[in-house]
Amino acid sequence: MSIKGIGERNENKDLLVFALSLLCFLLALRFHFFVQQENSFFDDIFIYLHVAYNAVNHGVMSYFPVSTRSALLASSPLKLLVLCGSTYLLKVFGYVGHTLQNARNVIELGVYLQFFLFLPIWRKNMGKYLFVSIPYFYYASGLLGISEFESGLIYFWMCSVILIYNQEGVKSRSFSLLLALGGLIRPEVAVIVVAIVCVKTFLEQREDLRYFLKSLAVASLMILAVWVGIAHHYQVWPIPVTWWAKAAAPLLFDNHYMIYYLLERMTASFVPGHEWIAAHKALTAAYFLVVIFVLCTVKRSWSLIVFLTVAMIALLTSRMAANFWWYYHNFGMILIAVLAMAIVSEGMVFYQK
């Protein structure tokens, strides 16, 4: 390629990165105005915020620092650490205390920190990262699973897992470490992705499966050791008790398992005008069939990923409580991550550095 051609390509890449950066900034600004006007949140986020406040100001991750109870009430350890980071940064600038405004500020800063948390993984793929960030910032305005729970972490983590898998394969140590990190986001989601990787590796690269499982075991022990050390420092048990509590009463108020409402409530979360669409289950199913069809036609190899993802979600939700709306957000963001990565993986406009 001529020097002129290389220069034009770099110029086009810089223009693309600038345009995507501007769009992400505008969507982040939209989220700012959204969250600063919010007066109602999921009740669980106040538990997260209170535990993060205690960690930063009292050095204890328990809900009542004066008690001897060491229960960890945050279901997603990594989300809690993100909120601890935003709480600490706001404390540096003098924002301290249990007020509604501080809650908004911590939640908002946490959304930005989640974006920057995965940025180093994409340092050579900035165009791709900015592209996959567009749905993240778009859905952050209204999808509380992203701002208040772990849906945003799941989304970026899933995109990053696919990126490294496509570039380095299952033998990469960084891939195993990133995959193991999912256990600190949501263990059930990590189980889904690990199962998909194992099945795909068995079918396509069977000789690599044993090496991958050993590498994943070592990486999981490393991640677990770091988290156990953090939990010990902050005087809490490393396993959140909320996992056990929710498993003990699976039906709760809706008196149904999650799979009963899965398509309807996922549609209600992600589709504009969802009230009418969600009321018609056939259209709801058709919406997700269209998404799956698009994924499968981008490239045939993606059909296996889509099939395994949907199958694992269906299996997992068959015995999960229907009450927790952020679960629908979590699984919806997994499918959106697969769709986004299918586009950037097969698209020709996202240049490598």
Summary of the structure (lengths in Angstrom):
residues: 353
radius of gyration: 20.7
end to end distance: 15.6
largest distance: 70.4
contacts: 1110
relative contact order: 0.12
helix: 75%
strand: 1%
